[in-house]
Amino acid sequence: MEYGILVCQNLSNPFDKNNIVLALFRYLDLIAKMAPITPEREDLTHEHFYPLRGTRYLGIALGITIAFFVIELIGGILTNSLALLTDAWHMLNHVFALVFALTAAWLALRPVSIKRTYGYYRAEVLAAFLNGIFLWAVAGYIFYEAIQRILQPAEVESLNMLIIAVLGLIANALTAVTLSKSNEKSLNIRGAFLHVVADTLGSIGAITAGLIMFFTAWYIADPIVSMIIGALIIYSSGKLVRDSLNVLLEGVPSHIDVSVLERRMLETEDVKGVHDLHVWCITPSKMCCMSGHVVVEEGTDRKKLITTLINMLKEEFGIDHTTIQLEDEGYPKAAGEH
């Protein structure tokens, strides 16, 4: 709360349009100073630099989103605009989503322990999955409210709505640019990025509805545009939910074809057969894992074969955690093997 007080100091009228913009830039300056990347942190290993940088981006995005949630909520109430209120509540959802994503990103930095042998990377995937589900819940609420507005149209102060919607679009664009710098690094940050993209679409929709109502006084445009935004939100979050669910269910990563992988193993010298093959990943970008049983020729140099297989799996398929059991022909199988 003290940051909000500091931001608004020396503003003669904090609710004036120009002062709101000035307060925003002060607020963003504070957020940037709160999350610096020091030289010491930049000296960390390459593997851990991206998560640290990702948390900084998430922190900046969170600051921008909180600021404009308040602006759009007040503006939506004052102008009686469903599109603006929809975008505001969508932003509130994003506040929680970004807090969740930031917490998950910090958790992912915790070291491996005797009870968490893969570390906490899955926390990011879980956050991404829940972010996608939250987006669907928001879309459902948008459809419900839009139907109510179609049945009972309400007058909207379109000019004031337009001004606030444009400010919201600027905020969302800033946040999207910030997160786009690292949105491919993890499903978690990608989930937060998709939230912001959906919000950007919401702001564009609110501006469109405002223009239509300003020039035509056709107030049903407000709920119709809101429903279009809801449909886009469902579409944009679908792949995020599928990808994160695939990881949580330990499905095969999308970039790996198991049949091709098995064929390449069989093509390796001294390999007679492969069975009980499993491929999964802890996150899409970290810790791709494989386990399998390999039937070998008699008299095979097993150390050399294992080395060859590990190197091939790493170079061609990006698998960096490999567990291979070498067997002679006729070796007994466990009941669950295939």
VENJO-V71466 format. One record per residue. RES is the residue in one letter. SS is DSSP state (H for helix, E for strand, L for the rest). PSI is psi in whole degrees, 0 to 359 (999 if undefined). BURIAL is 1 if it has 24 or more other ideal C-beta (glycine too) atoms within 12 Angstrom, else 0. Layout:
# VENJO-V71466
[[RES:SS:PSI:BURIAL] [RES:SS:PSI:BURIAL]]
This chain:
# VENJO-V71466
[[M:L:327:0] [E:H:333:0] [Y:H:321:0] [G:H:321:0] [I:H:317:0] [L:H:319:0] [V:H:321:1] [C:H:359:1] [Q:L:145:0] [N:L:15:0] [L:L:118:0] [S:L:323:0] [N:L:96:0] [P:L:340:1] [F:L:0:0] [D:L:144:0] [K:H:315:0] [N:H:322:0] [N:H:329:0] [I:H:316:1] [V:H:317:1] [L:H:317:0] [A:H:323:1] [L:H:313:1] [F:H:325:0] [R:H:318:1] [Y:H:315:1] [L:H:324:1] [D:H:319:0] [L:H:317:1] [I:H:317:1] [A:H:322:0] [K:H:335:0] [M:H:344:0] [A:L:58:1] [P:L:156:0] [I:L:108:0] [T:L:161:0] [P:H:324:0] [E:H:320:0] [R:H:327:0] [E:H:339:0] [D:L:358:0] [L:L:165:0] [T:L:156:0] [H:H:325:0] [E:H:326:0] [H:H:354:0] [F:H:317:0] [Y:H:317:1] [P:H:321:1] [L:H:316:1] [R:H:322:1] [G:H:320:1] [T:H:326:1] [R:H:314:1] [Y:H:317:1] [L:H:321:1] [G:H:316:1] [I:H:315:1] [A:H:321:1] [L:H:317:1] [G:H:316:1] [I:H:317:1] [T:H:318:1] [I:H:315:1] [A:H:315:1] [F:H:343:1] [F:H:313:1] [V:H:316:1] [I:H:313:1] [E:H:325:1] [L:H:311:1] [I:H:317:1] [G:H:320:1] [G:H:321:1] [I:H:316:0] [L:H:326:0] [T:H:352:1] [N:L:36:0] [S:L:121:1] [L:H:320:1] [A:H:319:1] [L:H:317:1] [L:H:321:1] [T:H:314:1] [D:H:324:1] [A:H:312:1] [W:H:329:1] [H:H:320:1] [M:H:322:1] [L:H:318:1] [N:H:322:1] [H:H:328:1] [V:H:311:1] [F:H:320:1] [A:H:318:1] [L:H:323:1] [V:H:316:1] [F:H:314:1] [A:H:320:1] [L:H:317:1] [T:H:316:1] [A:H:321:1] [A:H:320:1] [W:H:320:1] [L:H:321:1] [A:H:340:1] [L:L:350:1] [R:L:144:0] [P:L:162:0] [V:L:142:0] [S:L:175:0] [I:L:336:0] [K:L:342:0] [R:L:77:0] [T:L:342:0] [Y:L:6:1] [G:L:207:1] [Y:L:23:1] [Y:L:328:1] [R:H:340:1] [A:H:323:1] [E:H:320:1] [V:H:319:1] [L:H:318:1] [A:H:319:1] [A:H:317:1] [F:H:313:1] [L:H:326:1] [N:H:317:1] [G:H:318:1] [I:H:319:1] [F:H:321:1] [L:H:321:1] [W:H:321:1] [A:H:318:0] [V:H:317:1] [A:H:320:1] [G:H:318:0] [Y:H:320:1] [I:H:314:1] [F:H:318:1] [Y:H:310:0] [E:H:323:1] [A:H:319:1] [I:H:320:0] [Q:H:320:0] [R:H:327:1] [I:H:320:0] [L:H:326:0] [Q:L:81:0] [P:L:144:0] [A:L:146:0] [E:L:143:0] [V:L:137:1] [E:L:87:1] [S:H:325:1] [L:H:310:0] [N:H:324:1] [M:H:318:1] [L:H:316:1] [I:H:313:1] [I:H:322:1] [A:H:322:1] [V:H:317:1] [L:H:319:1] [G:H:321:1] [L:H:318:1] [I:H:316:1] [A:H:314:1] [N:H:322:1] [A:H:318:1] [L:H:316:1] [T:H:318:1] [A:H:317:1] [V:H:319:0] [T:H:311:1] [L:H:334:1] [S:H:339:1] [K:L:341:0] [S:L:16:1] [N:L:344:1] [E:L:354:0] [K:L:332:1] [S:L:154:1] [L:H:328:1] [N:H:307:1] [I:H:325:1] [R:H:321:1] [G:H:316:1] [A:H:321:1] [F:H:317:1] [L:H:326:1] [H:H:314:1] [V:H:321:1] [V:H:316:1] [A:H:321:1] [D:H:323:1] [T:H:318:1] [L:H:323:1] [G:H:318:1] [S:H:319:1] [I:H:319:1] [G:H:319:1] [A:H:320:1] [I:H:316:1] [T:H:313:1] [A:H:319:1] [G:H:317:1] [L:H:316:1] [I:H:314:1] [M:H:326:1] [F:H:320:1] [F:H:339:0] [T:H:345:0] [A:L:24:0] [W:L:93:0] [Y:L:348:1] [I:H:344:1] [A:H:328:1] [D:H:304:1] [P:H:328:1] [I:H:314:1] [V:H:323:1] [S:H:320:1] [M:H:323:1] [I:H:317:1] [I:H:316:1] [G:H:318:1] [A:H:319:1] [L:H:324:1] [I:H:315:1] [I:H:316:1] [Y:H:314:0] [S:H:332:1] [S:H:351:1] [G:H:313:0] [K:H:324:0] [L:H:314:1] [V:H:316:1] [R:H:314:0] [D:H:315:1] [S:H:323:1] [L:H:323:0] [N:H:320:1] [V:H:315:1] [L:H:328:1] [L:L:5:0] [E:L:43:0] [G:L:169:0] [V:L:131:1] [P:L:147:1] [S:L:335:0] [H:L:3:0] [I:L:129:1] [D:L:112:0] [V:H:324:1] [S:H:321:0] [V:H:318:0] [L:H:315:1] [E:H:319:1] [R:H:319:0] [R:H:323:1] [M:H:319:1] [L:H:334:0] [E:L:347:0] [T:L:138:1] [E:L:138:0] [D:L:1:1] [V:E:123:1] [K:E:335:1] [G:E:158:1] [V:E:134:1] [H:E:171:1] [D:E:50:1] [L:E:129:1] [H:E:135:1] [V:E:131:1] [W:E:179:1] [C:E:153:1] [I:E:319:1] [T:E:163:1] [P:L:336:1] [S:L:357:1] [K:E:144:1] [M:E:62:1] [C:E:131:1] [C:E:152:1] [M:E:139:1] [S:E:147:0] [G:E:166:1] [H:E:132:1] [V:E:123:1] [V:E:129:1] [V:E:160:1] [E:L:153:0] [E:L:138:0] [G:L:12:0] [T:L:142:0] [D:L:96:0] [R:H:322:0] [K:H:316:0] [K:H:318:0] [L:H:315:1] [I:H:315:1] [T:H:317:0] [T:H:315:1] [L:H:316:1] [I:H:315:1] [N:H:318:0] [M:H:316:1] [L:H:324:1] [K:H:313:0] [E:H:321:0] [E:H:333:0] [F:H:357:1] [G:L:22:1] [I:L:119:1] [D:L:356:0] [H:E:105:1] [T:E:131:1] [T:E:113:0] [I:E:128:1] [Q:E:118:1] [L:E:133:1] [E:E:152:1] [D:L:163:0] [E:L:139:0] [G:L:8:0] [Y:L:137:0] [P:L:145:0] [K:L:147:0] [A:L:161:0] [A:L:327:0] [G:L:358:0] [E:L:156:0] [H:L:999:0]]
